[in-house]
Amino acid sequence: MQVGQKPESSRVALDVFDRAPVGVLVTRGKDHRLLYINDAFRAMAGNRPIGAPAWKALRDILGPNFPGVLGDVLTTGETVCVDEVSATVADPGGGPRERLFRVSLSGIPLPGGESGLLAVAQEVTAQEVTGRADAMPRTRDLEKELRRLQRRYRSMAWAGAHMVWVTGPDGEVREVSRGWQRISGQTLEESRGYGWLRALHPEDRERALDAWTRAVELANPVWEQVFRVAASDGAYRHIRFRAVPVYEDGAVVEWVGASADVEQEWQEERRRRLLDLAAAAATDITNLEEMCQAIAGVIVPELADACHIYLLPESSGSLPHTPIVTECAAAAVRPGLPTLPPRRKEYHPVDSGFVRAVRRRGPVHVSFPPGRPPFPCADKVTKWLAEARSHSMALLPIVVEGEVAAVVATAVCGERPPIAPDDVHLMREMLDHAHDAISKALRFRRTQRVALALQHSLLAEPPHIPGLQLAARYQASPTAAEIGGDWYDAFQLSCGAVKLVIGDVAGHDLGAAVCMSQVRNMLRALAVDRDESPGDVLRRLNRALETLNGESTATCVLSRLERDRDGVWQLAYSVAGHPPPLLVTGDGQGRFLEDAGNPLLGLYHGRPWTSAVAPLPPHSTLLLYTDGLIERRGEDLGEGLERLRRCAEPLAREPLGRFCDELLTEMPVTGEDDVAMIALRVPSPA
């Protein structure tokens, strides 16, 4: 340890004495080992060996009686003043010279619970030695300075200071310790007044000034804030500022402040918080897109200015040297920056950083001149990087069952520092915490797509029938991965009549899908086997179900469309436990066809199966649909039917495809069940 250097553990509160206008020394423990001296003492009495006992380090100053005086002060805690202490010290201009000092001693607490002594020294001039009366005010001034320094020290010991600063009662900085100068790079002159604010991050300055001004105006007993301070290496570190007012005669005479570097503590607290948020986002949400959006919202703006999460097609990561087309599932951008559509397809060139991250199955982390990434990007991304002046990116792949299933792309822009390696590691930790939930959601999505493809393969496209318009839609439940039992069908008989069918087999699994396929095929066969009413066809279908599959039930609407002798389209229909067909006239009047109700299929009953006939006016629309379009948990079915009628009536003149699409958009479906619909429109008379 160099002479005059303070031990690291003691720097916390002793920095408060660095710029005191009087000489200050501090000793530790019963053997009074020298712990600290300030520059003013060093200028008066020369350098002294830190760590040595006071009787040795200060033998030329302390007389033979001083060890006893030090012991008394340490024991009693009383303040002792000694008017004249003689010491022979080296003169800056030459040899040794005798000097006289006035010393005040008092006890102070030290870190770790130890006791110590605080000595305040002031040189006595020759005039004061000859004129005792003139010396009295100087003695009182020294005692006052000792009390002031004691108050400062106790305030700093309470505040736990690493960097110390003192302001006037108005809050303008007067003194700063070397600790502040080391961390901020500011000189004392640069820090004075409100100059210290210039060391803060530009985004923190206004908030810091407002908070400090309010604290000074209100004389808060304690002021504490955390701000980002530009360190001498250019990086920003989180510094905790604490300050307490010092009172004298009931008035604030100064503020004593302490600043401590809490970067590591802040980073760890942030890490825990972000990991918890990422885990919560993944735990509380089951929909993949919503989960990705929640995770992107955790990353922005804490770790990046922008975050986009891309979903990859299956097996795309295993194809060597090929570009990748992805779907952007989520996007989050800091306010003030340009945005990109959250749902979009992106083409990533084979030599892009995105493809590199997929190939290596590990992060790609780069910094670059604003708007000029070192590798090609998707066209829209390249334009965005230039507009946002982005200068740093991190691309993190998400691997599920050995394949890259998604990539999280992050970027920072403008004056923000580049993404730090620690932040890349933290983002990886966040994704690891959410990995199980993300994997489950991705597997669910893939299974759902397979099920949807199988479902569509079982649903025939409506045939083209001259003189009629047909449109069909199927919307799978977003909460179910299994294939469902909803179906629609349309076919033309040899006689020219058209059959329209809608149905729903109970259940939402592979068994329901198999049963649905069987019922659909049987119904087709029975409908073309004989020329009979829809009710009679359903009667025979019900008997077949009882014989072949006694446990399954289903609902169905079977309708038959044909022209009468006058050329008017007539609809014969029968309903088996299914929501009734909706007929909307060309002028927007809707009504449900409810005259042919029967029990659901799969249950035996002895009553006749009924059918009904209704004319279809020119330009009218007939809609058959499943219950997923109208049912809501806890709501009467009649409310859903009435809601459907109100939504359909204004769409009477819309093209038939748009009629169906608007219903799927406007109806508040719960997503708990699939939705199937088939619509037919009768043309206007020629």
N, C-alpha and C positions, 0 to 999 in steps of 0.2 A: 504494500500500500504506500502511495506517495505521501510525503509530509504535507499536511493541510487538507488531505482528501477525506471526505466523509464516508463512513461505511455505508453501503447501499441500503441496508435496512433502516438507517437513521435519516435518510434523505427526506422522508415523507414530510415531517413538520418543520425540520430545521432550516429548510430553504427560506422560510419566512424571515430569517435574520440576515440573508445574504446582503441586502442593500440597506441595512440599518445604518444610520449616520453615526453610531457609536460602536466601539469595539464589543464584540460578543463572543464569549466562549461558553461551552457546555461540557460538563463532566458527567460520568456515569458511575453509579454504584458507590459502595462505602470506601473503596480505595481511590475514588475520584480520578478515574482514568479519563484523559482528555478525549472528548467525542467530536467536538466541532469548534472551529474558529472561523470568523467571517473576515472579509477583506479589510475592513476598518481596523480590526484588532491586529491583523498581520502587518498593516502599514505602521501601526504604533509600536508594536513589540516584536516584530519579526515572526518568521514561521516557527511552528512548534510541532513536535512529533505526535500525530494523532495515535491514540491507543496507549500512550505512556502515562504512568501515574502523574497527577498534577505536581507533586513535590519534585519530580524529576523533570517534567516538561517545562515547568515554570519556576525552577529553582532560583533563577536570577531575579524573579519578580516577587515570589512569595517569601516572606520572612520566616524565621523559625517558629513563630506562633500561628502561621496560616493553616497548617494541617488541623490544628484544634478548632480554629474558626470554621473551616469547611465542615468538620464533623458536627459542630453545634448547629449550623444552618440546616444540614441534612436531617438532623434529629428533631429539631424544634419546628422547622419550617418557617422560622422568622427571617425577615429581611435584615441584612447587616450591611452597613455602609462604612467604608474605610476611606478617609479623606486623602491620605498621601501614601502611595506605594511607589517605591523606587525600583528602577530597573535600568540596567546598562545594556543598550541595544546598539546594533550597527547603524551608523548614520549613512544615509544614501550618498552623501558627498565624501565619505572617508571613513575614519576609524570609529571606535565605540564612543557612545555618548550616553550620559545618564539622563533618564527621563522620569518624570513624576506622573502618577495616574491616580484618578479617583475611581474606586471600584464599589459597585453594589452587588450583593449576592442574595439569591433566594432559591428556594427549592422548586423543582418542576417535575411532573410525572413524565416518564419516557415510555415509548412503545414496549410492550411485553410486560408491563407492570412494574418496571424498575423505577427507582428514584434517581434524580440527578440534580445538579446545581446549574443555575443560570447566572453567569457573571457578566455585568455590563461595565465597561471601562471607558473612561474619558481622560484625555491627557490634561494635566494641570500646567498652566503657563506660569512663567516667572512672576508676572504681575499678580497672579492670584496667590502665589506663595507669600508675597510681601504684603498683599492687601486682603486680609482675612474676610473683611466685610463683603468684598466683591465676590468671594468664593461661595458665599451662602446661596445665592440664586442658582449658581451652576450646580451645586449639590442637589437642590430641589429639582432642577431640570433633569438631572441624572436619575433621581428616584422616580420622577414622572415617566421618563423614557423606559425605565425598568418595568414599571407597571404596564405601560402600553405594550411592550414586547411580550410580557407574560400573557396579557389578554390575547394577543395575536397567536402566541404559541398554543395556548389551550384551545383556541378556536380551530387552529389547524390540526391539532391532535385529535379533536372531536371529528373534524371533517375528513380525516384520513387523507391528507394531501400528498400528491406526488409532484405537482407543480403549483406554485403559490403565487398569488397576485393580490395587490391591495389597491382599493379605490378610495376616492374621497366620498363624503356623504352624498354627493350627487351622482355617484356611480361611475365616474370617469376614472380609468385606470391610472395609477401613479407609479406603482412598482410591480415588476414581475420577476420571478426567480429564474435562475439559469435553466431549470427544468422545462419551463415554458419555452424559453428560447431554443433549447435543444430540439424539442418536438416540432415547433412551428417554424423555426428558422427566422423568426422575427427578432429584431433588436429591441432594446428597451424603448427607444424613441418611436419605433414603428408600432409598438403595442400600446403606447399611452393613449389616453382619451378613449376613443372607440376604435382605435386602429386595430385592436385584436380581432375585430369582426372580419377584417380582410383575410385572416387565416382560416376562416370557416368556409365550408362548401357554399357556393353561391345560393343554393336552394335553402340553406339554413340561416342565412344572415338576417333576413327580415324577421323570421320567427324568433331568433335569438335576441335581437334588439327589442322587440315588443315584450318578450318575457322578462328580460332584465330591467327594462324601464318600469314595468308594472311592479316588479319586486322592490325596486328602490322607492317608488312612490308610496307603496303600501308598507314599507319597512317589514317585509316578511321575515319571520324568525329564521327561516331556512329557505334558501333558493337552490333548486337542483334541476338540471336539465342535461340531456346528452345531445351533443352536436358533432358533426363531422369536421375534422381539422386536417388541413393539408400538411402532411409531414414533410420533412426536408427532402425525402426521396420522391416527392410528387404524389404519392398515394395518400388517400384519405383514410384517417383512422377515427374511430368513435371515441370521443373524450367526454367524460362526465364532469360537469362544472357544478361545484357546490360553493355557496357563499353564505356567510352569517354577518349580521351587523354588529359592530362594536359600539357600545354605549358608554357615555361619560356624562354624569350629571343629568341622566334621563334623555339625552339626545344622541343620535347616531353621529359619531365622529369619523367613522370610516367603515368600509366593508372589507372583510378578509375572505379571500376566495381560494379554493383549492381545485385543481384539475387533475384527474387521474385517467390514464389510458385504459379503457375498458373494451378495447377491440376484441380480444379473445373471448371475454365474457359475453359481449354483444353477439359475436358470431355464433357462439354455442347456443345462446338463447334463441337466436333466429333459426338456427338449424333445427332445434327441437320443435319450434312453432311451425315451421314449414313442413317438417315431416308429419306432424300431427294433422295439419290441414290437408296434405296430400292423402294421408291414410283415410281421413274422414270423407274426402271427396270420392274416394274409391269405394268406401264401405257403404255410404248412404245412397248411392246411385247405382242402378242396374243397367240403364240404357247406355250403350257405348259412347254415342256422340255426346250425351250430357256429361258422362264421366270425363271424357277428353276435354270438354270445355271447362269443367271445374278445375282440372289439373292445370290447364293453360292459365286460368285465372289466378292460381296460386303462384305460378312462375312469374307472371307479369303483375306489377312492376318490380317485385322484390328482387328478382335475379336477372331479368332481361326486360328490354323494351317491347319485344314482340315474341310471340310463341305460336307456332302452327304445328298441328299434329296431323300426320298423314297416315292413312291406312293403305297397306300394300295388298295387291291381289295375291292369292295363294300361289306359292312356289316361285314368286318373282325373284326372291332373293337367291335362289339356287341356279338361276340361268346366268352363265358367265358372259361378260362382255356384251350386255344388252341394256338399252335404256329401260326405264321403269315408268309406268303410268300409275299415278296414285290418286286417291280421293282425299281431299282435305276435310277432316272430320271436325276440326275445331280451330279457332283463331282468337287470339287476344293481343291487342295492341295498346300501348300506352297512349292516353289522350294527347292530342296534338300531333300525332303522327298519321301519315296516310294509311288507309286500311285496304285489305284485300277481302273479297267475298269468302265467307267461312266455308261454304259448300262449293267445291270446284274440283275439276280434274286438273292434274299437273303432269307435264311430260318432263322427266328428268334425264338429261343426256348421259350417255355412258361414262363420260369423263367428268361428271359433276361430283361435287363433294357429297351430295346426297347418295349417289350410287356407291361412292367409296365407303361411306358409313355402313351401307347395307352389306357390301361385300365383306368388310372386315369384322362386321358385327360388333363394332366398338365405336366410341365417340370420335368425331372429327371436330377439332377445335382450332380455329384460325382467327388471326387479326390481320387487317389489311387497310389500305388507304380508303377513305370514305367513298362508298358506292362502287368499289372496284374489287370484288372478291377474286381470289387467286384461281378460281375454277369456274366453268360454266354453271349456270343455274337455270331453272325453269324460266320461261320468258317473263311471266308476270312477276316472279320473284326478283329477277334482275332489275326490272323497272322500279320495283318497290325499294330495293336496296339503294338505288341511286337517289330516288326522291327523299328517302328518310335519312340519307347520309349515314348508312350503317357501316360500321368498321370492324365488327367482331361477330363471329357466329360460332354456335356449338350445335352439332347434329348428333342426337342420341338415339340409337335403334332400340326397339323393344322386341325381345326374342321370346316367342311362344312355341313350345314343343319343337325346339331346334330350328325354327324358321323366323326370319324377321317379319313381324306382323305389322309394325308401325314404326314411325320415326318422329321424334320430337325435335323440331327445328326452332332454335332461339337466336335472337340477334339483339345487339345494343347499338345505339345511334347517337349522333351528335357529340355533346361534350361528356357524355357518360364514359367512365373508364372501360376498357375492354373486359370481356367476361373473364374472370379470374379462374385459374385451374381449380381452386377450392370450390368455386360456385358450380363448375362442371361436375365435380365430385358430389356436391350436395344434390344437384339435379338427378344424378344417377341414383343416389340414396333414396330420393323421393320416389322415383320410378320403381326402385326395388321394394319400397314399402307398399306401393300400390300394385305390385306385379301380379299377385294372385287374383285380385279383383279385376284387373285389366285383362289378364289371361282368360278368366272366366267369361268376361263380357265379349272378348274377341271370339272365343270358341262358340259362345251362344250365337253371335252374329253369323258365323260361318255355317253353323248347323241350321240356323233359320233360313239362310239363303238356299241351302240344299233342299230344305223342306219346301220352300216357296217354289223352287224350280220343279220339284216333283209334283206339287199341287197344280201348277200351271200345265204340266204335261197331261194331267187328268182332265183338264177343262178345255173342251174344244172351242175353237173360234166360232162365233156365230156365222151361219152361212149367208151368202148373198141371195136375197130373195127379191125378185123384181117387184116394185111397187111398195116395198116396206123398207124402213130403216131399222137396223138392229145395232146395239152397242152393249158390251158387257165389261164389267170391272171386277177385280178381285184385290182386296187389300188385307194382307196378313196381319195378325196381331203382333205388335212390336214386343210384347212381353212373353211370347210363347215361341219356343224353338221348334216344337213338333209340328208336323203337318196336321191340318184340321179336317173337319168333315163337311164344310160348306161346299156347295157346287151349284152350277147353273148349266143349262143345256138348251139347245135350239136345233130343230131339224124339220125337214119338210117331208110330208108323206107323198106317196105316189099320186094321190088324188089332188094334190096341190095345197091341202091344208097345212098349216104351220103349227108345230108344237113348241111351246115355251115352258121351261121347267126351272124352278128354284127349289133348293132343298138344303137340309142341315142334319147330319147324323150326330147324335149325342157323343160328346167326348172331343178331346184335342190331342190325339196321339196317333201312332201308326195304325192301331186297331180301328180307330174311327175313320182313317183314310181308306183302309182296305174295305170296310163296310160301305163307305160312301161310293167307292168304285163299283162294288157289287150292286148296290141299290140303283145307281145311275144306269148301269148296263141292263139290269132286269127291267127297269122302267122303260127304257128305249124299246126293248124287245116286246114288252106287253103292249106298248102304245101302237106299234106297227102291226101287231098280230091280228087285231080285230078292229073293226070300225065301230067304236063304242064311246060313250060319254067319258069325260075325265074322271068322274066319280067311280064308274065301273072299273076303269083301269087301276085306280088307287085301291079299290077293294081287292082286286086280284093280287096287286103288289103286296098288300098287307098280309094276305093269306100266305104268299110265298115267304115273306119275312118270318112269319110265325113258324113255318115248317123248317126253313134253312138256318135261321139264326134267331133263336127265341129270346136272346138277351138284349139285342140292340133295338133302339128306338130312333125314329127320325121324324122330321117335319118336312112338308112338301107342298108346293103349289104346282098343279099341272093345268095348263091352259091349251086350248085349241082355237086357232084363228082361221077363219075362212069367210069368203064373201057370200052374201045371200043372193037371191035372184035379182034383187035391185042393185047389186053391186056394192052394198054397204057391208063393211067389215063387222063381223059378229065374233064375240069372244065367249066361248064356253069354258068354264073353269071349275075347279074343285080344290078346296084347301084342307090339308090334313095337319091340324095343330100349328100352322104357320102364320106369321103376320099377314094380313090381307093385302092383295094387290092394290096399288094406287093408280087411279086414272086421272090424268090432268088434261083438260080440254085445251084447245088452241087459244082460248081467251083467258087462260089462267085460272080456271075453276077446278079444284081438286076434290076427289071423293074416294073413299075406300070401298072396294067391292067385298061385301061381307055376307052375301046371301048363300054361300056354299061351304059352311064350316063343318068340319068333321074332326074326330079325335086324331091324335098323332099316330103314325105308323108304328107297328110292332106291338100294339095292344089289341087284344080281342074285344070286340063289342058286337052286339046283335042287331044294332040299328042299321038301316040302309045307308049307303054312301051317296051323298047328295052332290048335285052339280047345279050350276046356274049359268044363265046367258045374259050378256050385256052388250049393247051396240057400242062400237068405237067410232065416235064422230071424226070427220076429217081433221087432220093436223093434231089429233089428240096423241098423248103419250101414255103408254102403259109401263109401269115400273114394278118388277118383282125383285125382292131384296131379302136378305137374311137379318136376323134380330140384332146382329152386331152394329147395325146402322142406327138403331133406335133405342136400344136398352141402356139404361144407366142404373147402377147399383142404388137401391133404396127409392127408386122412382116408379110410379105407376106406368104401365106400358102405354096407357092412353095418352100420357103427356108426351112420350116419345113419338107416337103416331101423329099427334097434332103438330109437333115440331117439324116432322118430315113434310107434312102437307104444306105448312107455311113456307118452308124452304123451297119446295118444288114448284109452287104456283108461279113465282116471278120468272122461273126459268123455262116457261112453256114455249117460248119462241126461240130459245137458244138452240144451236146445233146439238144433236143428240149426244155426241161425245162430250161436249162441254156441259150439257145437262147432268150427265153422270159425274164428271169431274168436280163440278161445283157442289154437288151434294156431298161428296166425300170430303171436300174442303170445309163447307159451311156447317155440316152437322157435327155437333160436339161429341164425337165417338170417344169412348173410354179407352180404347186400345186393348181391352181385356179379351176381345173376341174378334175373329175374322169377320170381314164384310164381303159379301158377294152380291152382285146385282146384275140384272139384265133388263134392258129397256127396249121398247118397240115403239116406233112412231108411224102413225097412219098418214099417208100423204093427203094433200088437198085434192079435191076433184079436178080432173083434167079440164 
